[in-house]
Structure formats: C-alpha cells, structure tokens
Amino acid sequence: MNSYKEVDRVFTYKIWYERPDLFFQDIFGLKPYSYQANFMKIWRNPEEHKRVLIVAAGGTGKTLLLAGVALYFVTVIAQIRKEPKEVIILSGSLLQAKNVYKYIRNAISRNEFLQELVSEFRQSDTVFKDGSSIKALASSLTAVQGQHADMVIVDEAALVEDFLLDDCYRIIGAHDGIMIWSGTPTVYESKFVRIFEEEESKQKKGEETLWEIWTWSAKDCPRLRSQMEEARNRLPEDMWRIFWEGKPYPLTGTLIPRDAMIEATRGITRFKRRDDWKVIIGVDWGWADPTAVVIVQTDGNKYEVLEAHMFKETDFDLILDFIESKAKQYSVHRIFVDAEDKGENLRLRKRGLPVFEVAFNKEKAMLQARLRDLFVKNRVKIPDEDLDNFQDLIYQLRTYTWTKKSGEDLVDALMLALKEFEPRETAQIYIAKGKKRRRRKPPFRVF
C-alpha cells in the first residue's frame, strides 16, 4: 500500500462488504430502521436473492432503501468481486425514478470513497471507472428498449404497466440478473399486487415460491408510530389498510363518500374572489368528449370552486381565448393541463400563461387519492347552485367511481385544479383500482 488513505479505503470496503447496514448508515448519515438494516444485509450474497418483492406501508423509507441497495451493488459488490455491475431504476414515473437516483447522487457527493469511483456523473445516470453504472429511466417502452442490466429496481411498482414489469425479465435476461419490485399496494389489479398475493398464498400453504417477500407496516417505522392512532381514527378503511398497513385492498363503489359530498355542497353559495388566495385552473382537454375547465381558489388548505365549464365544440381557439381571459381576470397562479395534448398546451403556453403539464395517465392514482382525501377532510367547497355547471360537477362527483371511464370530464379537471403545487416533506400517496384512462385520439389538425 502506498498511503494510509489507500489502506483506509480497502479496510472501509471490507467493512462495508461484511456489514451492508453500516454502508447504508455511512453513506446516508442515517441509522437504518430495523427492516431497512435486515434488508440491506441480504445483499452481501446477491446471487441468493434473484426475485424480491417489497410490499409495505407508505412513507416508511422504501425509496431510500432501494437507493442504498443499488449503490451497494455497483460499488461495494463490484469493488470486492472485481466485477462491474449495472443497475436500471424504473418507477411509475420518471420523476419517481429520479427520486431514487437523487438519493444516490447525494450519497456519492457526500462520500469521498464513492466519489473516487465515479467516471461520469450525469442528470439521470452515473458511470463508474470500472464500467459499473446506475440509470434512472422513464417508465416507457421507448426508454427501456435495448437496455440491459444485472439488476433492475422498480419503485412504486403498482403504478407500472404490466408490459414494462414483464420487460424486466428481458432487461436482466442476458445476465440472469436480479429484480426488485417495491411499492405500496395501491393498484389492486396491478401485476405487482397480483404476484404478491399469489406468492403469499403459496408461502402460507408451505409451497415453493419464486419471489422472496418483504413486508412491513407503519407500526414498524419509528417515525410514523406516534401517528398511528390519529390516522386510524380519521382515515377510511381502504386508505388505512393500503397506506398504513401496507396490505392490498380491493376498492369498490364511489370515490367520494356520501357524507363528504353533503358537507362540501349543502348550503354553499357562489364564492367571491379572495385577493390573498391563489387561483388554480384545471383543464381536461376533450375531442370526442367535452373539454372541461374548473377554477378554484385556495389558501393552501381550503379549496373553493369558483367556476366549472364544459365545452362540447372543437373550436379550440375559443376555448384558449376563454382560458386566457379567466387567467387574466383571476390573476391565475397556475394552470394544470393534461400533458397528453401537447399541441393545445403549447398554444396556451405561447400566450404567456403559467401552464404546467401533468402526466394524467401516470398520476391519476395520486390525483384520485388526493381528491378523496380533501373531500373526506372537508377541505373542498362547491356552490350548490345551477350556475356554471356546478350541478353537473356535483353529479359527476357523486357518481364517480375508481374505474369511471366516461362522463367524468369535470371531475378530471377538478383533480387537476386540486393538484398540489408546493413541495411536500412527506411521501406522496397513491391509490387506485388500476383501470387505464381512455386515450383520446385527436383528429388531424394543422396549426
């Protein structure tokens, strides 16, 4: 050895190899929870854990744990065994995949020994000097096409399309690699939940299983334990089971409870503009179906619906003019639009308006959960008047189900208008039964 630093580096990697839980603690500066520590320890022998499912409560540190496993694999395992390793990270959205990668970037930035291994440090991927790599990819066939890796990690796997989960086998096929699918069981009909229930059933019968299952609830998380009683008292059974117990729950019936709808509408008259509140517009573009526009004002806690409109015509210049006039009238803070219609969104943005695109197909589960949660907590108010389609909006909300596929345009626009626009410290909540939103095919148009 040429220096004390080299001796220290070699010694540190040997310790990390023997104690993956200490690796987690050293790189993140956090002592792992017991389930995180136990999960990290199995990766000293990765070849013994080829198929792994994590089905657990929300906000319990799953994303950070996945980042730790990915980084341990491409640094410690690769260094000790002198074999370059490749990891691909997928999720329900590119943003969520980048959340895993963000933890990885931060860990590398704060650790001298990890920095020494890096060759290229980029926005969505890191290449190491020995040929190892970590990539965070969008959850789309185009993004993963041609990709191969020794390990593929899927975060929020319940939100990932079945064909992409199936494609994980191809990604690792050439290397007979490792798959880790992780998430809260929010979409009951997803492949992720289906495999979990099948494997859990086999496990209970003492039959041989292909997947190794890891589960934990919010009760196992020291950070959430003190909030359990309050959450149990205020949350409906489905949300409690899914987000706090980490157990699948088949969702049926209407999204908004009847009592919550009564509280939101009974005796409510039209609101006046509050100068100190922000105004948000939600736009759900339509082709065969109407275009819906819902305008709300909020102080960040309460939401009051100011206007709701449906446009059956396809003269989009008129609709754009209407949105622009309302944006100026209310000094709008943000306009949330379905990202699917790039053309109209671009035209709206060119008018100098604060347009923010939302990948509705990807985020619908989260938007549904937020809509329900706000109504259950009595934070949304809608005028019970026969003006500006208020009654149409109320009717659609009363009949809206988890799998509704028609007659829901105003609800979709409302969900966009109620979207959070400030960053949160806690994990996002996702919930849905798992039906795809219909895709609207626009006619040929020349701009």
VENRAGI-V312495 format. One line per field, one symbol per residue. ss: DSSP state (2 for helix, 1 for strand, 0 for the rest). phi: phi as a letter, one per 40 degrees, with the letter a starting at -180 (. if undefined). A space follows every 10 residues. Layout:
ss = ???
phi = ???
This chain:
ss = 0002222222 2222222202 2222222200 0002222222 2222222200 1111110000 0222222222 2222222222 2000011111 1002222222 2222222220 0222222111 1000111100 0011110000 2222000000 1111102220 0222222222 2220000111 1110001000 2222222222 2222000000 0111110222 0222200222 2222002222 2222000000 0001000222 2222200000 0000000111 1111000000 1111111100 0011111111 1000022222 2222222222 0001111100 0222222220 0000111102 2222222222 2222220001 1000000002 2222222220 1000000022 2222222000 0000000000 0100000000 0000000
phi = .caccccccc ccccccccbd ccddcccbgb cccdcccccc ccccbcccbc bbbbbaccgb gccccccccd ccccbccccc cfbcbbbbbb acacdccccc ccccdccccc bcccdcccbb bbdbabbbcc gcabbbbcca ccccdgcaac abbbcfcccc ddcccccdcc dcdcbfcbbb bbicccbccc cdcccdcccc cccccgccbc bcbbbabccc cdcbdccccc cccbccdccc cccbcgbcac cbgcccddcc ccccbcgcbd ccccccbcbb bbbbcbbcbc cbbbbbbabg bcbbccaabb bccbcccccc ccccccccdc fccabcbccc cccccccccc cgcccbcbcd dcbdcccccc dccccccfbb bbdcbcbfgd ccccccccbc bdbdbagbcc ccccdccccc bbcbccccbb aachcccccc ccccbbc
